Amino acid sequence: MSISFQEMIKKASVYRHPLANHLMDPEVQKESGEDGDDRTVVAEIMRRCFVPAFVTTIPWEGFHFAGHEIRINEATDCYGAVVWPSALVLCYFLETNVKQYNLVDKNVIEIGAGTGLVSIVASLLGAHVTATDLPELLGNLQYNISRNTKTKAKHLPQVKELSWGVALDKNFPRASINFDYILAADVVYAHPFLEELLVTFDHLCKETTVILWVMKFRLEKENKFVDRFEQLFDLEEISSFPSLNIKLYKAMKKNQKSACYPQRRMWKAKPISGRLLL
């Protein structure tokens, strides 16, 4: 007997992330139509998530990525201390595309790391990770990263303050930085620092640096930022999730692409023996 997408969500776990509430909205399901790849991948991502069976004094959510159970402390009073759907999409992509984007021993920086989930997954996949965010978020970020990578990761991640566009030459001097990847999830929204964000991307990028950026489109500002971003970077859409208004991009500095990086491939979901492959 076949089950509906809504029933599949309910059976997957006791998950109560905003992503689940969004997908169970009948209007969203109607708009997504017959986009099977979208719904299949999102449902698989959701199966990686769980919440405590009992009420706890500190709110947390659990995730299964990179062969580990990850527990993330959150705070409901701060945008930067919540795990957003874009972060889940990026984590899943990194885990299921390790051949094309091998992070082992690579230098990786995440900007706007928030709760640290993406940085944790990158670290568990073998990368040298620097997780960055605003100073008021670093305490929770450091706690989550230490809790989930100590004795588990090949290289212990660093946590550093990074206010976009502020003291970049002092804190991240161009002569000493050499990041293979920049990771970013949901860093573009209705905030007044979009130009500073663009400056930060440009400052951290070398000629061979690859940006993996997941973005949720909400307002016209997002479209305008993409247009501005494309003036400095070659931007490729790797995958799209219409039901979430989310897109996954790869970017490199203009006219500096290296043949050693994988060519563009649209991320298509093919369920085989419970796994999703390209």
Secondary structure, DSSP 4 states (H G I P E B T S, - for coil): ----HHHHHHHH-S---HHHHHHT-HHHHHHHTT-HHHHHHHHHHHTTEE--SS--SS-EEEEEETTEEEEEE--TT-GGGS--HHHHHHHHHHHHTTTTS--TT-EEEEES-TTSHHHHHHHHTT-EEEEEE-GGGHHHHHHHHHHHHTTTSSSPPEEEE--TTSSHHHHS-TTT---SEEEEES--SS-S-HHHHHHHHHHH--TT-EEEEEEE--SHHHHHHHHHHTTTEEEEEEEEETTTTEEEEEEEETT---TTSPPP-----EEETTEEE-
